[in-house]
């Protein structure tokens, strides 16, 4: 995996250009969602559908929203000390 970054574009090359997605979720699907208990993770995927499939296949999270991160928005998120790219193992 090769990382390209010029301040505006932050992509990972994995056969095609992938996007970093921020996935907002609740820890489990059994409880009603509460804003105060919303968490997030970042992952690399080719599409939003693939991002959702990865999270659903590897966790019990209740996905609330998936947001594509790029450009200045991604750069801002990467400045957060809690930013960590999640990688699921097959």
ABEGO torsion letter per residue (X at the ends): XBBBBAGABBBBBBGBBBBBBBBBBBABAABBBBAAABBBBBBBBABAAAAAAAAAAABABBBABBBBBBEAAAAAAAABAABBBBBBBX
